[in-house]
Amino acid sequence: MRSALAALRALWASSHPGPTVVVTVLSFALGLAAGLDAARLVLLTLSVFAGQLSIGLSNDAIDAKRDRQVGRTDKPLARGAARIRTAWIAAVTTLVVALALSAILGGWMLLAHAVLLASAWSYNAGLKATVFSLAPFLLSFGLFPSLATLSAHVPAPAAWWATLAGAVLGGAVHLTNVLPDLDDDRRTGIRGLPHRLGARPSAALAALAVVGGAVAVLLGSADGDIAAISVLSWVFFAAVVAAAVLAAVLVLRGSPGRVVFRLVMLAALLLAVQLVTTGAGLTG
């Protein structure tokens, strides 16, 4: 029993729990903004949670050998806390669960989530080492708001501005998530776009992307009418811009760390909460 619990803890740690929880909460918030009923909101949230587990687990299962080479003791699979085979079984199982729950919500939701997950898995499987490493994040996060709107009784894609905001935030997530690992990645042959750009240009581009996403949500949720933007929306916009500026400053001072990545995830959560609290519709 104790060994089984230890293996479960190792698998949970291998699923990238921080981003998994944040993205799951984002899906819940977007579901609220899309006006989903309770049953569909629960199905959406569970489907996204399962999908994120599959992405994180497959990533660490694929990277286990490389993580051992660079001495990543923070990675449970690299230090042998759980078997690689077990991680693969868990990754495939959660993938199937995610797609099954999506199917209950409808064919369009299933298709969108399948494309999103295929995109994320393609990054894990090799695109991360190429100049096209940004593409899966743009596609997956661009589709993400539509998971909520396609889960409605009358499915529809998310509004263009929500799709744009998701895509650019996804780009920012990628550009900042890899910053602490740039040197280790280079040693094992990983040369994605951030590795080619360098830490400071990547952070600057990520900050601009976050601000761009904030502008898209601010103007899009008010149909482009600046006079119709509420005080609350301006407050959220200011908070997101502040997070982006702080992230950029930290990198310029030479401390990329995980804090920068967390600031980007915080910005995404703030934008989602803005949509819920202002009552803005997600569909175009």
N, C-alpha and C positions, 0 to 999 in steps of 0.2 A: 504493500500500500504506500509506504513512504517513498519508494523508488518511482512508483507511478505518479505520485504528486510532484516529485522533483522533475520528472520528465514533462509533465503538464506545465509546470512553471517555466521550464526551459523553452518549451514550444511557444508559450505566451510571450516570453521575452524575445523570441526570434521573429515574432509577427510584427515587430516595430510598433509596440503598443501605443506610444504617444501619437504618431500620425494616424494610426488606426482609429483611436478613440476620437481624435479631432475630426477626421473625415466622417465618421459615423454621426457625430453630433451635428456636423454641417448638413448631412442628409436629412436629419430630423428637423432642423430649422428650415431648410428649403421645402420640406414636405408641409410644414405649417404654413409657410408663405404661399404655397401652391393650393392651400385649402383642402388638403386630403382629409378624409374621415379617419377615425381612430384606427380601424382595421387596416386600411391601406397605409397609414403612417407607420404602423408597427411592422408591416411586411417590408416596406421600403427600408426602414432602418435596419432590420435584421438582415436583409439581402445585402445591403451595402457593408454591414459589419462582416458578414461571411466573406464577401469579396475582398475586403481589405486584408482579412486574415490570410487568404490564399496568396495575395500579392506579397505580403511581408514574408510569409513562410517560404515561398518559392524563391524569393530573393536570397534569403540566408542559406537555403539548401544549395543553390547554385554557387554562391560565393564562399561556401565553407572551406574549400581547399585554399582559395586565395587568402581568406582571412587567417588561416593557420600560418601561411607563409609570412605574413606581416605581424604576427603575434597579437591578433585581436582577441584579447582575453575577455572583452566585454560581449563577445558573440558566443552564445551557448553551444551552438553546433560546432563551432571551431574548436572549443575546448572539450568537446565530447560529452556535454551535459545531456544531450539527447541524440539519438541515432538519426543520420541523414535520411534513411529509409522511412523512419517514423514521420519526419518532417514532410517528406514528399507525400505520404499517405494523407497527412493532415491537410496539406495544401490542396491536393486534388479533391478531397472530401468537402472542404469548405467552398471550393470553386463550384462543385456540383450543387451544393446547398444554395449558394448565391443565385445560380441560374434557375434552380427550381422555384425559389421564392419569387424571382423576377417573372417567371412564366405565369404565376398566379395573378400577377398584376397586369398581364396583357402582353401581346406579341411585340408591340413597339418598345415597351420597357425591356423585355427580354433581349431584343435585338440591340438596343442602345447599351445595355449593361454588358452584353457579350462582347461588343466591339471595345468598350472601355477596358474590360478585363484582358482581352487579347492584346490590346495596346500596352497595358502595364506589364503583362508577362513578357512581351517582346522586348521591352526595356531590360528586364531581368535576364533574359536569355542571350543578350548580346548587343543590343543597340546602345547600352550604356557606355560601351567602349568605342563608339564611333562619333563622328561629327554630328550625327543625327540624334544624339541622345536627348535633345530637347523635345523632339517631335512627339513621343508618346505622352509626355506631360501636357503638351498643348492639346492633343486630341482627347485624352482621358478627362482632364479637368474641364475642357470645353464642353464635353458631353455631360458632365456631372450635373449641372442644374436641370437638364432635361430628364434625368432619372425621376425627379420629383413630378414634373409636369406630365410626363408620359405614364405615371402611375395613377393618374386621375381617372374617374369614370369615363370622361371624354378626353382621351390623350391628345396632347399637343406638344410640340417642341418648345423649349424655353425661348424667351425673347432674345433677340440678337445681342442686346447689351449684357444679359446675364451669361450668355455663351462666351462673349468676348472677355468679360470679367473673369470667368472661370478659367479660360485658356491662359490669360496673362498671369493669373495667380499661380497656375500650375507651373508656368515657366519660372516664376520666382521661387517656388518650392524646390524645383530641381537645381537652380543656380545656387541656392543657399545650403541645401541639404548636404551637398558633397564638399563644401568648403573645408571642413576639418580633416577630411580624408584625402585631400589632393595628392599629398606626397606618397601615402601608402598605395593609392590607386595607380599612380604612375609606375611604381616599382613592380606592379603586377600586370602591366600592360593595358590599364584602363585609361583611355584618353578621349573622354567625352567632350562636349562643347565647353563646359566650365574649365576643364583642364587645359584646353587650348587657349582660352581667353585669359586665364589667370584669376586669382582671388578678387582683386580689387575691381577689375572690369565686370566680373560676374556679379559682384555685390551691387555695383552701381546700376547695372542693367536690371537686377532683381528689384531694387528700390523703385526704379522708374516704372517697372511692370506693376508693382503694387499700387503706386499712385494712379497709373492708368486704369487699373481695375476699379479703384475707388471712384474715379471720375465717371466711368461707365455706369456704375451702380447709382451714383448720385443723380446724374442726368437722365439715365434710362428709366429709373423708377418714377421720375416725375414727368415722363414723356418730353424731355428736353426743355420744359418750362422752368427756368431758374426761379421765377417768382413763386412757383408752386412748391418749391423745396422747403420742407419743414425745418424748424430749428434743430429738432432731434437728428435729422439726416445730416445737417451740417456738423453737428457734434461728432457723429460717427465718422464722417469724412475726415475731420481734423484728427481724430484718434488714429485712424489708419495711416494718414500721412505722417503723423508723429512716429508711429512704429517703423515706417519705411525709412525715415530720416535717421532714427536712432540706429537701425540696422546698418545703414551705410556708414555712419560715423564709427561704429564699432569696428567695422572691417578696415576703414582707413587708418584706424589706430593700431591695426595689426592684431586684432583679437576676433577672428571670424567665429570660432567656437559654435556650440549648439544654440547659443542665445539668439544668434541672427536668424537661424531657421525657425526657432520658436516664435520670434517676432513676426515672421511672415505668416505662420499658422494662426497667430493671434489676429492678424489683420484679416485673414479669411473668415474667421469666426465673427469678428466685428461686422463685416459686410453682410454676413448671413443674418445676424441679429438685427441689423438695420432693416433688412427686408421684412422681417417678421413684425418688428415694432411699428414700422411705418405703414404696414398693410399694403405694400406695393405688390402688384401681381407679377408673376414670373413669366406668364405667357405673353406673346406679342400680339 
